[in-house]
């Protein structure tokens, strides 16, 4: 079968690999992926990997490179193990890709995303979404209602990252919010903040293409180029008595962005770290203290969030499909996918791949 596999930095190949071989384990689900998103993590692997894809057998899953990519995807169920009852052949699902023990310290508490043994379909598992078939565990298969499209079902995974950040920030009806960074996660964070009831949403983004896209999908947002405008002044002008926003969500993973969020938030406000930092950041700890702020760090998402996001999408209050800017075939995944997303002058935000 056809599969998109990561071998090394700048080395992603479309290859013919063996299909999953039976029989299925009692808790396995055999699926046919429908559409898969290219994630920022995939881009990091392409640029500088292997980072999270395993060079040695993964301590929990046993997977090693070359890795079939794809952890943001929708699929159709082909067959199930004898202990699987919540989905069956023909069902459409959204894949919750995290794999972890059910019986370690975190698993026993339902905090599956925090297990130090955690693996991920499409990053550290034998299978991924950018292939014609895959095998996942029963808990990875999340059924979706008929009112959700295949594209929307594939977007639940990145939306989970965004909504978790909004939840951790305590965004509620009437909140004032800054979102720093309008990449895919930042754009979804804007949509999630709006769905949570935020009254004022400010978006800081230096890339003109991303500012254009966020203006189209979130016309209610106040969009700022931090390189040509004074973000603190704009934040002060848009908040009561100039105190700053209630919640600042850092969606870039850069020191400058984190510190901009700290400056923008009001006293006793919250800064939420949503973007992943690839190196240590220098911060002004005294400013944190003087402002008496809370800083929330997030890792992935609680896996139980899937049905809630599906309901939000079906109800029309979380229009995740607006973030999608292109759909391509697997054969074009490098030139029209990875390279297109890395082009600073490009016009894409989220690209979906079909196999």
C-alpha positions as CSV (number, residue, x, y, z in Angstrom):
1,X,0.0,0.0,0.0
2,X,1.0,3.6,-0.5
3,X,2.4,5.5,2.5
4,X,4.2,8.8,3.2
5,X,7.3,8.0,5.4
6,X,9.8,10.1,7.2
7,X,13.3,8.8,7.0
8,X,15.4,11.9,8.0
9,X,15.6,15.6,7.8
10,X,14.5,16.7,4.3
11,X,13.9,13.0,3.4
12,X,10.2,12.2,3.2
13,X,9.3,9.5,0.7
14,X,6.1,8.1,-0.9
15,X,6.7,4.4,-0.7
16,X,5.0,1.1,-1.1
17,X,4.8,-0.7,2.2
18,X,3.1,-3.9,3.5
19,X,-0.5,-3.6,4.6
20,X,-1.3,-4.3,8.3
21,X,-1.3,-8.0,8.8
22,X,-4.0,-9.8,10.8
23,X,-5.3,-11.1,12.9
24,X,-6.3,-8.0,14.9
25,X,-5.6,-7.9,18.6
26,X,-8.7,-7.8,20.7
27,X,-8.5,-4.0,21.2
28,X,-7.3,-3.1,17.7
29,X,-9.2,-1.1,15.0
30,X,-8.2,-1.4,11.3
31,X,-9.0,1.8,9.5
32,X,-8.7,3.5,6.1
33,X,-7.5,7.1,6.6
34,X,-9.5,9.6,4.6
35,X,-7.7,12.9,5.0
36,X,-4.7,14.0,7.1
37,X,-3.4,17.4,8.2
38,X,0.3,18.4,8.1
39,X,1.1,19.5,11.6
40,X,3.8,21.9,12.8
41,X,5.4,18.9,14.5
42,X,5.7,17.2,11.1
43,X,7.3,20.3,9.8
44,X,9.9,20.3,12.6
45,X,10.7,16.7,11.8
46,X,11.1,17.6,8.1
47,X,13.4,20.5,8.9
48,X,15.6,19.1,11.7
49,X,14.4,15.6,12.6
50,X,14.4,13.1,13.9
51,X,13.1,14.9,17.0
52,X,10.1,13.0,18.3
53,X,10.1,10.3,15.7
54,X,12.1,7.4,17.2
55,X,15.6,6.4,16.1
56,X,15.6,3.6,18.7
57,X,12.5,1.5,19.5
58,X,10.0,3.6,21.4
59,X,9.8,2.6,25.0
60,X,6.1,2.0,24.9
61,X,5.1,1.3,21.2
62,X,8.4,-0.2,20.0
63,X,8.2,1.9,16.8
64,X,11.3,3.1,14.9
65,X,11.9,5.2,11.8
66,X,11.1,5.2,9.0
67,X,7.8,6.5,10.3
68,X,4.5,6.8,8.5
69,X,3.4,10.4,9.1
70,X,0.0,11.8,10.0
71,X,-1.6,12.3,13.4
72,X,-4.4,14.7,12.5
73,X,-6.8,12.6,10.5
74,X,-10.2,11.2,9.8
75,X,-10.8,7.6,8.8
76,X,-13.3,4.9,8.1
77,X,-13.4,1.7,10.1
78,X,-12.6,-1.5,8.2
79,X,-12.6,-4.1,11.0
80,X,-12.4,-4.3,14.7
81,X,-11.0,-6.7,17.4
82,X,-13.4,-8.8,19.3
83,X,-13.3,-6.5,22.4
84,X,-14.2,-3.4,20.4
85,X,-17.9,-2.4,20.6
86,X,-18.1,1.4,20.3
87,X,-17.3,1.5,16.6
88,X,-17.7,-1.0,13.8
89,X,-17.0,-1.5,10.1
90,X,-18.2,1.4,8.0
91,X,-18.1,4.0,10.8
92,X,-16.4,7.3,10.3
93,X,-14.0,8.4,13.0
94,X,-11.7,11.1,14.1
95,X,-8.4,9.7,15.4
96,X,-7.3,10.7,18.8
97,X,-3.6,9.8,18.3
98,X,-2.1,9.6,21.8
99,X,-1.0,6.1,23.0
100,X,-0.1,5.5,26.6
101,X,-0.5,2.9,29.4
102,X,-3.9,2.7,31.1
103,X,-2.3,1.6,34.4
104,X,0.6,3.8,35.2
105,X,0.4,6.8,37.6
106,X,-1.1,9.1,35.1
107,X,-3.2,6.5,33.3
108,X,-5.0,5.5,36.5
109,X,-6.0,9.1,36.9
110,X,-7.2,9.6,33.3
111,X,-4.3,11.9,32.6
112,X,-3.2,9.8,29.6
113,X,-1.5,12.7,27.8
114,X,1.0,13.2,30.7
115,X,2.4,9.6,30.7
116,X,6.2,9.7,30.3
117,X,5.7,6.6,28.1
118,X,3.3,8.3,25.7
119,X,3.6,7.6,22.0
120,X,1.6,9.0,19.1
121,X,0.1,7.6,15.9
122,X,1.9,9.1,13.0
123,X,5.0,10.0,15.0
124,X,6.0,7.1,17.2
125,X,3.7,4.2,16.2
126,X,3.9,1.6,13.4
127,X,1.1,3.4,11.5
128,X,0.0,6.9,10.6
129,X,-2.7,8.8,8.7
130,X,-0.7,9.3,5.5
131,X,-1.3,5.7,4.3
132,X,-4.0,3.7,2.8
133,X,-4.6,1.6,5.9
134,X,-3.6,1.8,9.6
135,X,-4.1,0.0,12.9
136,X,-5.0,1.9,16.0
137,X,-6.2,1.1,19.5
138,X,-9.8,1.2,20.5
139,X,-9.5,4.3,22.5
140,X,-7.9,6.1,19.5
141,X,-11.1,5.6,17.4
142,X,-13.5,8.5,18.2
143,X,-16.8,8.3,16.4
144,X,-18.1,11.5,14.9
145,X,-21.7,12.6,14.1
146,X,-23.0,12.6,10.5
147,X,-23.1,16.4,10.5
148,X,-19.3,16.6,10.6
149,X,-17.4,16.4,7.4
150,X,-14.2,14.3,6.9
151,X,-12.1,17.5,6.8
152,X,-13.7,18.8,10.1
153,X,-13.1,15.4,11.7
154,X,-9.4,15.6,10.8
155,X,-9.2,19.0,12.4
156,X,-10.4,17.9,15.8
157,X,-6.8,17.0,16.9
158,X,-5.3,20.5,16.3
159,X,-8.5,22.1,17.6
160,X,-8.0,20.1,20.8
161,X,-4.6,21.8,21.4
162,X,-6.2,25.2,20.9
163,X,-9.3,24.6,23.0
164,X,-7.2,23.1,25.8
165,X,-5.2,26.4,25.9
166,X,-8.4,28.4,26.0
167,X,-9.7,26.2,28.8
168,X,-6.6,26.6,30.9
169,X,-6.8,30.4,30.4
170,X,-10.3,30.4,31.8
171,X,-11.6,32.3,28.8
172,X,-15.3,33.0,29.3
173,X,-18.1,35.3,28.2
174,X,-16.8,38.8,28.0
175,X,-13.1,38.0,28.4
176,X,-10.5,40.1,26.7
177,X,-7.9,38.0,25.0
178,X,-4.5,38.3,23.2
179,X,-3.5,35.5,20.8
180,X,0.2,35.8,19.9
181,X,0.8,34.0,16.6
182,X,-1.7,33.2,13.9
183,X,-0.3,30.0,12.6
184,X,-2.7,27.0,12.5
185,X,-2.8,26.6,16.2
186,X,-3.1,30.3,16.8
187,X,-5.9,30.6,14.2
188,X,-7.8,27.7,15.9
189,X,-7.1,29.4,19.3
190,X,-8.8,32.5,18.0
191,X,-11.8,30.5,16.9
192,X,-11.9,28.6,20.2
193,X,-11.7,31.9,22.2
194,X,-14.6,33.3,20.2
195,X,-16.6,30.1,20.9
196,X,-15.9,30.5,24.6
197,X,-17.4,33.9,24.5
198,X,-14.4,36.3,24.4
199,X,-15.6,39.8,23.7
200,X,-12.3,41.3,22.5
201,X,-9.7,39.2,20.7
202,X,-6.4,40.8,19.7
203,X,-4.1,38.9,17.3
204,X,-0.4,39.6,17.1
205,X,1.2,38.2,13.9
206,X,4.2,39.6,11.9
207,X,3.6,37.4,8.8
208,X,1.4,39.3,6.3
209,X,0.0,36.1,4.8
210,X,-1.2,34.9,8.2
211,X,-2.6,38.3,9.0
212,X,-4.6,38.1,5.7
213,X,-6.0,34.7,6.5
214,X,-7.0,35.5,10.1
215,X,-8.7,38.7,8.9
216,X,-10.7,36.5,6.5
217,X,-11.7,33.8,9.0
218,X,-12.1,36.0,12.1
219,X,-13.2,39.5,11.0
220,X,-14.1,40.3,14.6
221,X,-10.4,40.1,15.7
222,X,-8.1,43.2,16.1
223,X,-5.1,42.2,14.1
224,X,-1.7,43.8,14.9
225,X,1.7,43.6,13.1
226,X,4.1,43.7,16.2
227,X,7.0,44.8,14.0
228,X,5.3,48.0,12.7
229,X,2.9,48.7,15.5
230,X,3.2,49.1,19.3
231,X,1.3,46.1,20.7
232,X,1.2,47.3,24.3
233,X,-0.4,50.6,23.3
234,X,-3.0,48.9,21.1
235,X,-3.8,46.5,24.0
236,X,-4.2,49.4,26.4
237,X,-6.5,51.2,24.0
238,X,-8.7,48.1,23.7
239,X,-9.0,47.2,27.3
240,X,-10.8,48.8,30.2
241,X,-8.7,51.6,31.8
242,X,-5.8,50.3,29.7
243,X,-5.1,47.5,32.2
244,X,-4.4,44.8,29.6
245,X,-6.1,41.6,28.6
246,X,-7.5,39.0,30.9
247,X,-5.8,36.1,29.1
248,X,-2.8,36.0,26.7
249,X,-2.3,32.8,24.7
250,X,1.2,32.3,23.4
251,X,1.0,30.2,20.2
252,X,4.4,30.7,18.7
253,X,6.9,29.1,21.0
254,X,9.4,32.0,21.0
255,X,10.8,34.0,23.8
256,X,9.8,37.4,22.3
257,X,6.2,36.2,22.0
258,X,6.1,34.9,25.5
259,X,7.4,38.1,26.9
260,X,5.0,40.1,24.8
261,X,2.1,38.1,26.3
262,X,3.4,38.9,29.8
263,X,3.5,42.6,29.1
264,X,0.0,42.5,27.5
265,X,-1.8,40.7,30.3
266,X,-3.4,42.6,33.2
267,X,-2.5,42.2,36.8
268,X,-3.7,38.8,38.0
269,X,-4.3,37.8,34.5
270,X,-3.3,34.5,32.9
271,X,-0.6,33.7,30.3
272,X,-1.1,30.4,28.6
273,X,1.9,28.7,26.9
274,X,0.3,26.9,23.9
275,X,3.2,26.9,21.4
276,X,6.1,24.6,22.0
277,X,9.5,26.2,22.7
278,X,12.4,24.5,21.1
279,X,15.0,26.2,23.3
280,X,15.1,27.9,26.7
281,X,13.5,31.4,27.0
282,X,14.7,34.3,29.1
283,X,11.9,35.9,31.1
284,X,11.5,38.9,33.5
285,X,10.5,37.0,36.6
286,X,10.2,40.2,38.6
287,X,7.5,41.5,36.1
288,X,5.6,38.2,36.6
289,X,5.7,38.8,40.3
290,X,4.8,42.5,40.1
291,X,1.8,41.7,38.0
292,X,0.8,38.7,40.2
293,X,0.0,36.7,37.1
294,X,-0.6,33.0,36.6
295,X,1.4,31.2,33.8
296,X,-0.2,28.0,32.6
297,X,1.8,25.6,30.5
298,X,0.0,23.0,28.3
299,X,1.1,19.7,26.8
300,X,-1.1,18.2,24.1
301,X,-4.7,17.9,25.5
302,X,-6.9,15.7,27.7
303,X,-8.0,12.9,25.4
304,X,-11.6,13.1,26.7
305,X,-12.0,16.5,24.9
306,X,-12.9,14.8,21.5
307,X,-16.7,14.5,21.9
308,X,-17.0,18.1,23.2
309,X,-15.1,19.5,20.1
310,X,-17.2,17.3,17.8
311,X,-20.4,18.8,19.3
312,X,-19.0,22.4,19.0
313,X,-18.2,21.8,15.3
314,X,-21.6,20.2,14.6
315,X,-23.3,23.1,16.3
316,X,-21.4,25.6,14.1
317,X,-19.7,27.4,16.9
318,X,-16.2,26.2,16.2
319,X,-15.7,26.5,12.4
320,X,-12.4,24.6,12.2
321,X,-12.6,24.1,8.4
322,X,-11.9,27.8,7.9
323,X,-8.3,27.2,8.7
324,X,-7.8,24.8,5.8
325,X,-6.2,26.5,2.8
326,X,-5.4,23.5,0.5
327,X,-6.0,19.9,-0.1
328,X,-3.4,17.8,-1.9
329,X,-2.6,14.2,-3.0
330,X,0.0,12.2,-1.2
331,X,2.2,12.3,-4.3
332,X,2.5,16.1,-3.8
333,X,3.1,16.0,-0.1
334,X,6.7,17.4,-0.2
335,X,6.5,20.1,-3.0
336,X,2.9,21.2,-2.4
337,X,2.7,20.4,1.3
338,X,5.9,20.7,3.4
339,X,7.7,23.1,1.2
340,X,4.6,25.2,0.6
341,X,4.0,25.6,4.3
342,X,7.7,26.5,4.9
343,X,7.6,29.2,2.3
344,X,7.5,32.5,4.2
345,X,5.9,34.2,1.2
346,X,3.4,31.3,0.7
347,X,-0.4,31.6,1.0
348,X,-1.1,28.4,3.1
349,X,-2.0,27.8,6.7
350,X,-3.3,24.2,7.0
351,X,-2.9,21.7,4.2
352,X,-4.8,18.4,4.2
353,X,-3.4,15.3,2.4
354,X,-5.4,12.4,0.9
355,X,-3.8,9.0,0.2
